[in-house]
Amino acid sequence: MEYLDEKKLKKGEKSFRVHETANFLGITPRILKRYEEKHTISPARTEENDYREYTAEDIIKIHVAEQLKLMGFTAQQTARYFSGELDVESAYNRLVALREKMDNLIDVLKLDMHPNQPIFTICEQISLMCFVRTYPMHDDIIQKYYDARETYSDAVQEGCKCDIARVFFMLHPGALENNQYRAPDKYKVCLPVSAAPEHTVRGRIENVVRGRSFVIKMTGIENSITPMRQLLLAEAQRRGIVLSGNLWSISETGPHKKTAQHIFTLILGGEIKADQ
């Protein structure tokens, strides 16, 4: 949707009919009617034939509502936004999560176009409430999926509510020191949740802080963590970035559109030394 110039729109005091308004906003008259049914707007009616008439304020309000819908807001959240009842901080966090998800999807498409060509980025620090289980350390991606599936099952049984805007990740505590890797004895599967009971039996509820990180994303038929970790450390050294702290990874899998084979997209991040 194109940018709407509110000042120019408000200069004229004329009202607009249904099709004028719909065409201007790039939506259908049916969508306009839905906004009226939800009391987002209340268009005036002509005395002669009871036609709806929309003001500039109505059009601006619908434009904002359509933008919020594109951002993933529900009708209830949009209504609370206009009434001033929406928790702005939670809405902000939701949009940040959505942006992160979209950035990952864009990178996956890039990787799909250029297989085995890594993408390097820098991610800012993020804090997440997670359901966490700890497992013995290994580099077997398939086994990590089994560990993740077990963690999901435990979280459901404990009554947690999954944060669908986030994906689970593996955290390797203290695995990096000045661009050197040292394998920890254990690693954590961290499942972001939006709600959880105070106490759990099968895992722990932790506020997991993922520090500012240098990240590699790569896809292929037979990726493994070890060569990607070496690529990450080598590229960090080449750029003059010092990695110290936790190492984290996100593994995604699916059919490749060109080969119809099962592939992995692996996102691996090393925390940047705090004093950089």
Secondary structure as GFF3:
##gff-version 3
##sequence-region A 1 276
A	DSSP	alpha_helix	6	11	.	.	.	ID=ss1
A	DSSP	alpha_helix	18	25	.	.	.	ID=ss2
A	DSSP	alpha_helix	29	37	.	.	.	ID=ss3
A	DSSP	beta_strand	44	45	.	.	.	ID=ss4
A	DSSP	beta_strand	52	53	.	.	.	ID=ss5
A	DSSP	alpha_helix	56	70	.	.	.	ID=ss6
A	DSSP	alpha_helix	75	83	.	.	.	ID=ss7
A	DSSP	alpha_helix	88	113	.	.	.	ID=ss8
A	DSSP	beta_strand	119	123	.	.	.	ID=ss9
A	DSSP	beta_strand	126	136	.	.	.	ID=ss10
A	DSSP	alpha_helix	141	157	.	.	.	ID=ss11
A	DSSP	beta_strand	161	162	.	.	.	ID=ss12
A	DSSP	beta_strand	169	177	.	.	.	ID=ss13
A	DSSP	beta_strand	180	181	.	.	.	ID=ss14
A	DSSP	beta_strand	186	195	.	.	.	ID=ss15
A	DSSP	beta_strand	204	210	.	.	.	ID=ss16
A	DSSP	beta_strand	213	220	.	.	.	ID=ss17
A	DSSP	alpha_helix	225	239	.	.	.	ID=ss18
A	DSSP	beta_strand	243	255	.	.	.	ID=ss19
A	DSSP	beta_strand	262	272	.	.	.	ID=ss20
###
